[in-house]
């Protein structure tokens, strides 16, 4: 994980809390939840490409949701029990930054819902 002591990493307090302390933003607070443009979602911690707009959908959960990462190597997984039962936590494979969780209730073709904190992402719209 990047060293953000003294604000060296350029993240907001909210981004540091989510990426480094496995925090969660409040539902429906991220502008990226409503992002509809074509482009790529990058890790706010290190800039790694994590999700494509092609895999984004409106899950109604209040967080940006995707049915697949941009590639098989983009994310890592851990099991967390923070709320009393097992969930699959998702993190950036490059820097280890916490992204959110993945659930088995998503749409086809994967059946997965990557429920991601918008503050953990930066969006780069596709250039025309």
ZIGI-V352310 format. One record per residue. N is the residue number from 0. SS is DSSP state (alpha for helix, beta for strand, coil for the rest). D_FIRST is the distance of its C-alpha to the first C-alpha in Angstrom with 1 decimal. Layout:
# ZIGI-V352310
[[N:SS:D_FIRST] [N:SS:D_FIRST]]
This chain:
# ZIGI-V352310
[[0:coil:0.0] [1:coil:3.8] [2:coil:6.5] [3:coil:8.9] [4:alpha:11.6] [5:alpha:14.9] [6:alpha:14.1] [7:coil:12.9] [8:coil:10.7] [9:coil:13.8] [10:coil:12.9] [11:coil:15.6] [12:alpha:15.6] [13:alpha:16.0] [14:alpha:13.1] [15:alpha:10.7] [16:alpha:12.7] [17:alpha:12.4] [18:alpha:8.9] [19:alpha:7.5] [20:alpha:10.8] [21:coil:12.1] [22:coil:14.9] [23:coil:17.7] [24:coil:19.7] [25:coil:23.5] [26:coil:25.3] [27:coil:27.0] [28:coil:25.2] [29:coil:23.1] [30:alpha:25.2] [31:alpha:23.4] [32:alpha:25.3] [33:alpha:28.4] [34:coil:27.2] [35:coil:29.9] [36:coil:29.6] [37:coil:28.8] [38:beta:25.4] [39:beta:21.8] [40:beta:19.0] [41:beta:15.6] [42:beta:12.1] [43:coil:12.1] [44:coil:8.5] [45:coil:9.1] [46:coil:12.8] [47:coil:13.0] [48:beta:16.4] [49:beta:16.3] [50:beta:19.7] [51:beta:23.2] [52:alpha:25.7] [53:alpha:28.1] [54:alpha:26.3] [55:beta:26.1] [56:beta:28.8] [57:coil:29.9] [58:coil:29.4] [59:coil:30.8] [60:coil:27.9] [61:coil:26.8] [62:coil:23.3] [63:beta:22.8] [64:beta:23.7] [65:beta:23.7] [66:coil:25.5] [67:coil:23.3] [68:coil:20.2] [69:coil:20.9] [70:coil:20.8] [71:coil:20.3] [72:coil:17.1] [73:coil:15.2] [74:beta:14.0] [75:beta:13.3] [76:beta:15.1] [77:beta:15.3] [78:beta:18.3] [79:beta:18.1] [80:coil:21.2] [81:coil:20.3] [82:coil:23.6] [83:coil:25.8] [84:coil:25.7] [85:coil:23.5] [86:beta:21.5] [87:beta:19.3] [88:beta:15.9] [89:beta:14.3] [90:beta:10.7] [91:beta:9.7] [92:coil:10.3] [93:coil:8.7] [94:coil:5.0] [95:coil:5.6] [96:coil:6.6] [97:beta:9.9] [98:beta:13.0] [99:beta:15.9] [100:beta:18.3] [101:beta:20.9] [102:beta:24.5] [103:coil:27.6] [104:coil:29.7] [105:coil:29.1] [106:coil:31.6] [107:coil:32.9] [108:coil:32.1] [109:coil:29.1] [110:coil:29.9] [111:coil:26.3] [112:beta:24.9] [113:beta:21.2] [114:beta:21.1] [115:beta:18.2] [116:coil:17.3] [117:alpha:18.6] [118:alpha:16.5] [119:alpha:13.4] [120:beta:15.4] [121:beta:17.3] [122:beta:20.6] [123:beta:22.4] [124:beta:26.1] [125:coil:28.0] [126:coil:30.3] [127:coil:33.9]]
